[in-house]
Structure formats: structure tokens, C-alpha cells
Amino acid sequence: MTELGLFFSRKSVNRSDVSRKTGISKTRLSELANSTSTKLRADELYLIALAIDVDPCELLKDVCKGLKLVD
């Protein structure tokens, strides 16, 4: 499961509602939530945040919390 998938679980996000509100297919949302090789686009992140009434910056920080700069 990806960080987005974990976020969905913690917040009890209904993916069908997100799909309906954003136009992102349920299949794509499932891939984003479960496959670490699937890349989340900025526009998708923004739309998902709007659909679940979360600050896009909060969602970005949560989804990208494992990223670090190279020394």
C-alpha cells in the first residue's frame, strides 16, 4: 500500500465519491493507493484533496513524507 492508500484508510475515504467528484477513475485511484510504482500527478493530488476537503499541502506532506534531499 502507498502513502496515499494509508491516508485514505486513516481518513476513511470513500474512493467512489472521490472518483465521482474528481473524474479520476476508480481503477486509477486503486492503482494510486496500492501500487508503489504508480506515480501520483500534481493535478490528481490537488483534485483528491479538494474532494475529501483536506488542505492540498497537508496531503502532499503526508504522501511525500518519506522523501529526502540527497546530501
Backbone as numpy.savetxt, mean C-alpha at the origin, in Angstrom:
# Nx Ny Nz CAx CAy CAz Cx Cy Cz
4.53 -11.62 2.89 3.69 -10.44 2.89 4.58 -9.20 2.89
4.13 -8.18 2.19 4.89 -6.92 2.09 4.52 -5.99 3.24
5.26 -4.89 3.36 4.93 -3.88 4.37 3.53 -3.31 4.12
3.15 -3.16 2.85 1.81 -2.68 2.54 0.76 -3.70 3.01
1.02 -4.97 2.78 0.11 -6.01 3.23 -0.03 -6.02 4.75
1.07 -5.83 5.45 1.03 -5.76 6.91 0.24 -4.53 7.36
0.43 -3.42 6.66 -0.32 -2.19 6.96 -1.81 -2.43 6.78
-2.18 -3.07 5.67 -3.58 -3.41 5.42 -4.15 -4.25 6.57
-3.39 -5.23 7.02 -3.85 -6.11 8.10 -4.02 -5.34 9.41
-3.03 -4.53 9.75 -3.10 -3.76 11.00 -4.28 -2.80 11.03
-4.58 -2.21 9.87 -5.65 -1.22 9.78 -6.99 -1.83 9.36
-7.03 -3.16 9.19 -8.25 -3.87 8.76 -8.83 -3.25 7.48
-7.97 -3.08 6.49 -8.36 -2.46 5.23 -9.12 -3.46 4.36
-10.26 -3.02 3.84 -11.05 -3.83 2.92 -10.55 -3.54 1.50
-9.88 -4.51 0.91 -9.27 -4.30 -0.42 -10.31 -4.07 -1.51
-11.49 -4.66 -1.36 -12.54 -4.43 -2.36 -12.96 -2.96 -2.37
-13.07 -2.36 -1.19 -13.40 -0.93 -1.11 -12.29 -0.08 -1.72
-11.05 -0.44 -1.41 -9.91 0.30 -1.97 -9.92 0.20 -3.49
-10.16 -0.98 -4.00 -10.21 -1.19 -5.45 -11.29 -0.33 -6.09
-12.46 -0.35 -5.49 -13.59 0.43 -6.03 -13.30 1.93 -6.00
-12.71 2.41 -4.92 -12.45 3.84 -4.78 -11.28 4.34 -5.63
-10.29 3.48 -5.86 -9.07 3.91 -6.55 -8.99 3.51 -8.01
-9.73 2.47 -8.39 -9.60 1.95 -9.75 -8.44 0.97 -9.89
-7.74 0.69 -8.79 -6.66 -0.30 -8.80 -7.33 -1.67 -8.65
-7.00 -2.59 -9.54 -7.67 -3.89 -9.53 -7.38 -4.66 -8.23
-8.29 -5.55 -7.88 -8.10 -6.39 -6.70 -6.86 -7.27 -6.87
-6.62 -7.70 -8.10 -5.44 -8.52 -8.38 -4.17 -7.73 -8.10
-4.13 -6.49 -8.58 -2.95 -5.64 -8.36 -2.76 -5.37 -6.86
-3.85 -5.09 -6.13 -3.74 -4.86 -4.69 -3.22 -6.10 -3.98
-3.67 -7.27 -4.42 -3.19 -8.52 -3.83 -1.70 -8.70 -4.09
-1.26 -8.40 -5.31 0.16 -8.50 -5.64 0.98 -7.53 -4.78
0.48 -6.30 -4.63 1.18 -5.29 -3.84 1.26 -5.70 -2.36
0.25 -6.39 -1.89 0.20 -6.79 -0.48 1.01 -8.05 -0.19
1.21 -8.89 -1.20 1.80 -10.20 -0.95 3.15 -10.47 -1.61
3.44 -9.82 -2.71 4.66 -10.13 -3.47 5.72 -9.05 -3.27
6.83 -9.44 -2.67 7.91 -8.47 -2.43 8.59 -8.04 -3.72
8.38 -8.76 -4.80 8.98 -8.37 -6.08 8.12 -7.37 -6.85
6.89 -7.15 -6.39 5.99 -6.18 -7.04 6.27 -4.80 -6.49
6.48 -3.84 -7.38 6.83 -2.47 -6.98 5.58 -1.60 -6.90
5.47 -0.89 -5.80 4.37 0.04 -5.57 4.73 1.39 -6.19
3.88 1.88 -7.08 4.10 3.18 -7.71 3.60 4.29 -6.79
4.17 5.47 -6.95 3.80 6.62 -6.11 2.33 6.97 -6.27
1.82 6.92 -7.50 0.41 7.26 -7.70 -0.52 6.26 -7.02
-0.13 4.99 -7.01 -0.92 3.97 -6.33 -0.92 4.20 -4.82
0.25 4.49 -4.27 0.35 4.76 -2.84 -0.53 5.93 -2.45
-0.50 6.99 -3.23 -1.29 8.19 -2.94 -2.78 7.88 -2.98
-3.22 7.17 -4.01 -4.64 6.82 -4.13 -5.10 5.90 -3.00
-4.26 4.94 -2.64 -4.59 4.03 -1.54 -4.73 4.81 -0.24
-3.81 5.72 0.01 -3.87 6.54 1.23 -5.17 7.34 1.27
-5.54 7.95 0.15 -6.78 8.71 0.11 -7.99 7.81 0.37
-7.96 6.62 -0.21 -9.10 5.69 -0.09 -9.30 5.20 1.34
-8.21 5.06 2.09 -8.33 4.54 3.46 -8.22 5.66 4.50
-8.25 6.89 4.02 -8.24 8.07 4.89 -7.03 8.10 5.82
-5.86 7.90 5.21 -4.59 7.95 5.93 -3.72 8.99 5.24
-2.91 9.70 6.02 -1.98 10.66 5.46 -1.00 9.90 4.55
-0.85 10.33 3.29 0.06 9.64 2.38 1.49 9.53 2.92
1.93 10.54 3.67 3.28 10.50 4.25 3.39 9.39 5.29
2.34 9.20 6.08 2.33 8.12 7.07 2.43 6.77 6.38
1.66 6.59 5.33 1.70 5.33 4.59 3.07 5.11 3.95
3.62 6.16 3.36 4.95 6.05 2.74 6.00 5.66 3.78
6.00 6.32 4.93 6.97 6.00 5.98 6.83 4.56 6.44
5.61 4.09 6.56 5.38 2.72 7.02 5.83 1.70 5.97
5.48 1.95 4.73 5.80 1.01 3.65 7.31 0.98 3.37
7.98 2.10 3.56 9.41 2.21 3.23 10.31 2.19 4.45
9.80 1.79 5.60 10.58 1.90 6.83 11.86 1.08 6.83
11.97 0.08 5.99 13.17 -0.74 5.94 14.27 -0.19 5.04
13.99 0.88 4.32 14.99 1.43 3.40 16.01 2.28 4.14
17.27 2.15 3.77 18.35 2.92 4.37 19.28 3.44 3.27
19.90 4.58 3.54 20.90 5.11 2.62 22.17 4.27 2.69
22.87 4.19 1.58 24.15 3.49 1.54 25.20 4.43 2.13
26.03 3.91 3.00 27.07 4.74 3.63 28.11 5.20 2.65
